[in-house]
Amino acid sequence: MPSIFYAPDQIRIDVEERQTLLNAALSAGIPHTHVCGGHARCSTCRVIVVEGLDNVEPPNEVERALAERLGLPREVRIACQATVRGPVRVRRLVLDDDDVALVGRMRASKVDLTPVGEEIRVAILFSDIRGFTPFTEALLPYDVIHVLNRHFEAMGSAVATAGGFINNYMGDGFMALFGVDGKPDAPMRAVRAALGMLSAMQSKMTPYLRATYGHVFDIGIGIHYGEAVVGPIGSFDRKAITAIGDAVNFASRIESATKDVGARLLVSEAVHREVAGRVTVGKTARVSVKGKTGEHQLFEVTAASEA
């Protein structure tokens, strides 16, 4: 009799002939998401076949059409359609409401924040994942992209809640801007976004990563406040708001300094002047920053006041 080992649930199921992966999971009490009711009108029941792909029956016409439309790799199958003929090991890819939202969300463009290039004072936040390369060594390509998208979704939510927006993704890191919209107190909003990101890592990402993959990663964040040239950059049909200048480079260097200082969130002296009295400061450090002369005072922020 064919069998399915479901992860991360760690449950083995004996499968009846022509029983789909979805029905087998539901019969065993596994909370397998299927938003459309198992009719192949969504992809929330998708699974990745970790072992035994040759023991999964080839996609039927309905599954093949959906997979082609979504650009799914061969090892990702639609559980409400796929059946097996031998032992397989699979993992559910949509585990909770955050995953459901991530699968179905279409992001609105953010390119209309400022119509022309101008030099303005903005708070610039850089974030990068710590230990992502070793984390991904045992993952399939699909998982790498899924984890990054889930991570960026959680971090982007914290940034947007604080009134900023992510304007540039760089591998497993990104840059976010605060103050482009003219709203006041950009440095404090950037700090609140960073603290929200760290909170999301602790409450959402870390438990999810540990339960799903058995490994976790962390992030480093650097923030600076200064003058930058901000405006839409790109071809006529693919423009994005970006910031250019020494302040941007400095913010990136501050993020890199978190590794040496042993802090998750560091801000420049310019940011600290704006938020002093409203944040809790941990470590302080004077560091040499590549591309700038002399030493620069950096401050670790561990908490912020409610007001």
N, C-alpha and C positions, 0 to 999 in steps of 0.2 A: 504494500500500500504506500502511495506517495506520502511524504511528510514535509512540513514546513517548520523551520525554526525561526521564530519571530524575535527580532531585537528592536528596541532595547528592552522588551518585555521579558526576554529569556524564557520563552514558552515554546515547547515543541508540540505540533499539532499533526495528527494523522488525518489525511485529506481523503474524502470520498471522490469517486470518479466524477469528473467534470465540475467539481466544486471550485468556485473561484477563490483566489487568495483572500478577497474581502469577506466572503461568506464564511470561510474557514476561521478567519480571525474573530468575526463577530460571534460565531457559534462557541468559540472558546473564551468569550468574555473580554477579548482585547478591545480597548476603545479606539477602533480604527476609524479615523475621520472619513466621511463621505458626504460632503455638503449637498451634492445633487441627488442623493439617495441611491447611489450605485448605478447610474444610468449612463456613465461616460460623457456627461455634459460638463464635467469639471475635472481637475486632476488632483484633488485633495486626497484621494486614496492612493496616490502613487507610492511605490516602494522601490528600493534599490536592491537588486539581487547581488548579495555579497558572495555567495557560493552556489554552484549548481545551475548556472544560467542555461546550460544545455538541457536541463531537466524541466525547463519552463516551456510550455507549448508556444509556438510562434504566435505573434499578435494576430488577432482576427481583424477584419476590415475596419471595424469601429475603433478599436484601439490603435491600429496603425495610422488612421487618419488623424486622431487626436495627438499622437506622438509626433507625427510629422509637423502638425500645426504649431506645437509647442517647442519643437526642436529637441526632444528628449533623447538622450543617449540610449544605446541598445540595452544597457543593464537596468534602466529605469522602466518599470512596468506599471500599468494601470491595474490596480488590484481588483477592481470590480469586473474586469474582463479576462485577466490572465488565469490560466489553470496550469497545473503541474503534472508531470508524469514520473517524478522521482524525487529524492530528497533535495531540498533547497534551503538556503539560509537567506532571509530577507530582513530589511529594516524599514520600518515606517518612516517616511520623510516629513510628514505633516503631523506634528505631535500635539499642538495646542493652538489656541486662538491666534497667537502671534504668527505662527506658521501659515495658518489659513489666510490671514491678512496679507502676508508677504507673497503668497502664491498668486493672489488675485488683484493686488494693488497696481494701479497705473499712476505713476507720479506726474504731477503737474510741473510744467517748466517754471524755473525761477529766474528767467532772463530779463524780466521787465522791471527790476528793482531800480535801475538807474539808466536813463536813455543814452548818456554820452559819457566819455571818459572824464574824470575829474579827480583832483587830489583832495582827499578828505581824511579825517582822523577816524580810524577804525580800530576795533579790537580784533586781533587775529589769533585764532586757536588752531594749533596743530595737534593731531593725535596719531599715534602709531601703535600697532599691536606688538607686544613683547612675546618673543618665543613662538611666532606663528609658523616659521619654517619647520622646526622640529615637530610642531603640532600636526602639520599637514603631511608629514612623511608617510604615514600609514593610511592616508585618506585617498579615495578615488577623486578624480577631477570634479565630478558633480558635487561631492561633499564640500570641497574647498570653496567653490562658488556659493553654495547654499549657506555655509557658515559665514562667509564674508557678507552676503546679502542680509542675513539675519543680524549680524553684528552692526552693520551700517544702519539698518532699520532702527535698532534700539538706540544707537548713538544719535542718529538724526532726529529721533523723537525728542531726546533731551535737548538738543540744540534748538529745535523749532520751538519747544515750550518756553525756552529762555529768550526767544525773539531773534535768533540768528538763523543762518542757513549754510549748509555745506555747499561750497562752490567748486571744489576740486577733490577728486579721489586719486590717490597715488599708491597703487598696489594695495597693501593692507592698511594704509593710512589715509588721512584726509585733512583738508583745511576748511575752516568755517569762519565766517565773517559776522561781526556785530557792529551796528552803527551805520550801515549802508543806507538803511531806510530812514535815517534822521532821528530815530528814537534816542532819547537820552540814556546816560548811564551804561554805555556799551561795555566798559570793562567789568562792571558788576554782573551784567547779564552773561558775559562770557564765562566768568567764574562760576555762576550758578549752573550754566550749561555743563561745565566740566565736572562739577560735583554731582550733577544729575547723571552724567555718563558713568562716573565711578559707582554710583548707587545702582544703576542699571546693570553694570557688570556683576556686582555682588548679588543682586536679587534675581536677575533674569538670565544673563548669559552664562555665568559660572555654573549654576545648577543644571542648566540645559546642556552645556558642553560635557559636564561630568556624567550626567545620566545617559547621554547619547553616544559619546565617544570615549569616555573614560579618561580624558585629558582636558586640561584647561589652559587658557592663556590670559595675559593681563595687558593693560595699556599704559602708555605714558602720554601726558598732555602738557603742552607749553603754551603760554598766552603772553602776547605783547600788545601794547597800545601805542599807536603812532600814525604818522602820515603815510598814506599809500595812494598810488594811482589806481582808481577803481573804475571799471567799465566793462562793456560786453566785448569779448574776444572770440574769434572763430570765423568760419565761413558763414555766408549769408543764411544758410538753413540750419546751422548748428552752433549758435552763439551761446556763450555762458559768461556770467559775471566772474571776473577775476580781479585780483589785487596784485600789484607789482611794486617793488621797491625794497629799500633796506629794512623797513619794519617787518616785511614778510619774511625776509631771510633771517632776521633776528628771532622771530617767533619760532621758526623751524629749528634754529640752533638751541633755543631754550628747551624745546621738546626733546632733542637729542641729549641734552645735559641731564635729563631725569635719570638716565641710566647710571651716570657717574655719581650723581648726588644720592641716589637711592630713594627717590621720591616719585610718586605717581603724578603729581600735579605741581608744576613750578610756574611762577609768574614773574614778569620783569618788575623793576623798580617803578616804571611808569604805571603799570597796572596797580601795584601795591599802594602807590600814593592815592589812587582814585578809590580804592576799596578799604583802606585802613580804617579800623574801628568797626567794620562790618563783617570781618572774616577772622578766623582763627589761624594763626601762623604756626607752623611746626618748625622744620629746619630752615636755616638760611645758609647761603653759600655764596662765596665770591669765586667766579669761574672765568676762565679765559674762553671766549667764544670765537670760533673760527670765522675769519672774515672781518672781525672788529678788534680794534686796538684796546689794550688794557684789560682790567678785570671788571666784571659786572655782577652786581648784587642780584641774587635770585631768591625768591621766597616760596616755601612750600605752603600751600593753602590746604587745610584739612576740613574746614567747615565754614558756614556762613550763617549770619543772623537771619531770622525769619523776615524782618522788615526789608 
